[in-house]
Amino acid sequence: MGPFLERPPTVRIGRASASRANLLVISSDPDVADAVSAGLRATVYAIRVAHDASAALALLDSTLIDVVLLDLDLTDAAGLALCTELTTRSALAIVCCGSEDRRADGVRALRAGADDFLVKPFDPMELEARIGATLRRTAALRPAKPRCAERDAYCVGQLVVYRAQPRVLLGADELQLAPSHYRLLATLARTPGTPVPQAELIQAVWGPGEADHRRALYQHVCQLRARLAEGPVAPPPIILVRQVGYQLGRDAQDPQAPPA
């Protein structure tokens, strides 16, 4: 496992939670990333790894990330410079780490806006406790809108529908949808709060020139509602607009949503 994580062999720590927090580990040293992944994978954290600053920023632009563990010893960029860049993303929790002789950089990182600093090697119990505490402190500051690149995905409340691939996130979880359900949701998510005519939805799901699929569309809407309801957080509602079609609410508390 390497010298970066001191792991008691029988310890398993976890939170009682309906969804996992997305943790991005940024480190040029594979031993650090591997050790953190091995130490926390059995807990409630979905772990992604970036080995340089450019990969980290690309992931942050395309993926929902709740908390970052930043190793200040990066090879392609100054860790402190990247820390400063990350603090511009106001919803992001940042925990830095470094060797004993980098304590001064840890202080600078805290002054730059990081939420915590750990000295390597660190115990997994302490690591998880600090990450959990950081997430609790920053939870109230997170915006309702997920952090994603507008050019790559439709973001509606805590729902993210990617354009270039049939991928859907709700809160921190990825939902597996049938292709026709994905096409229906993507069409609705393109213009949240605006009714989409039935004919347009039918064409998006089944293609042009198809026969009347109004009954099938109703069934698809019901199935999609049920699938979204299985997610870890309340989804934006799919609202019937009589004599027009359907619309996706702007968030889970859309006042136009019908009663459950």
FENBELTA-V76504 format. One record per residue. N is the residue number from 1. SS is DSSP state (h for helix, s for strand, l for the rest). Layout:
{{N;SS} {N;SS}}
This chain:
{{1;l} {2;l} {3;l} {4;l} {5;s} {6;s} {7;l} {8;l} {9;l} {10;l} {11;l} {12;l} {13;l} {14;l} {15;l} {16;l} {17;l} {18;l} {19;l} {20;l} {21;s} {22;s} {23;s} {24;s} {25;s} {26;s} {27;l} {28;l} {29;l} {30;h} {31;h} {32;h} {33;h} {34;h} {35;h} {36;h} {37;h} {38;h} {39;h} {40;h} {41;l} {42;l} {43;l} {44;l} {45;s} {46;s} {47;s} {48;s} {49;s} {50;s} {51;l} {52;l} {53;h} {54;h} {55;h} {56;h} {57;h} {58;h} {59;h} {60;h} {61;h} {62;h} {63;l} {64;l} {65;l} {66;l} {67;s} {68;s} {69;s} {70;s} {71;s} {72;l} {73;l} {74;l} {75;l} {76;l} {77;l} {78;l} {79;h} {80;h} {81;h} {82;h} {83;h} {84;h} {85;h} {86;h} {87;l} {88;l} {89;l} {90;l} {91;l} {92;l} {93;s} {94;s} {95;s} {96;s} {97;s} {98;s} {99;l} {100;h} {101;h} {102;h} {103;h} {104;h} {105;h} {106;h} {107;h} {108;h} {109;h} {110;h} {111;h} {112;h} {113;l} {114;l} {115;l} {116;s} {117;s} {118;s} {119;s} {120;l} {121;l} {122;s} {123;s} {124;h} {125;h} {126;h} {127;h} {128;h} {129;h} {130;h} {131;h} {132;h} {133;h} {134;h} {135;h} {136;h} {137;h} {138;h} {139;h} {140;h} {141;h} {142;l} {143;l} {144;l} {145;l} {146;l} {147;l} {148;l} {149;l} {150;l} {151;l} {152;l} {153;s} {154;s} {155;s} {156;s} {157;l} {158;l} {159;s} {160;s} {161;s} {162;s} {163;l} {164;l} {165;l} {166;l} {167;l} {168;s} {169;s} {170;s} {171;l} {172;l} {173;s} {174;s} {175;s} {176;l} {177;l} {178;l} {179;h} {180;h} {181;h} {182;h} {183;h} {184;h} {185;h} {186;h} {187;h} {188;h} {189;h} {190;l} {191;l} {192;l} {193;l} {194;l} {195;l} {196;s} {197;s} {198;h} {199;h} {200;h} {201;h} {202;h} {203;h} {204;h} {205;h} {206;h} {207;l} {208;l} {209;l} {210;l} {211;l} {212;l} {213;l} {214;h} {215;h} {216;h} {217;h} {218;h} {219;h} {220;h} {221;h} {222;h} {223;h} {224;h} {225;h} {226;h} {227;h} {228;h} {229;h} {230;l} {231;l} {232;l} {233;l} {234;l} {235;l} {236;l} {237;l} {238;s} {239;s} {240;s} {241;s} {242;l} {243;l} {244;l} {245;s} {246;s} {247;s} {248;s} {249;l} {250;l} {251;l} {252;l} {253;l} {254;l} {255;l} {256;l} {257;l} {258;l} {259;l} {260;l}}
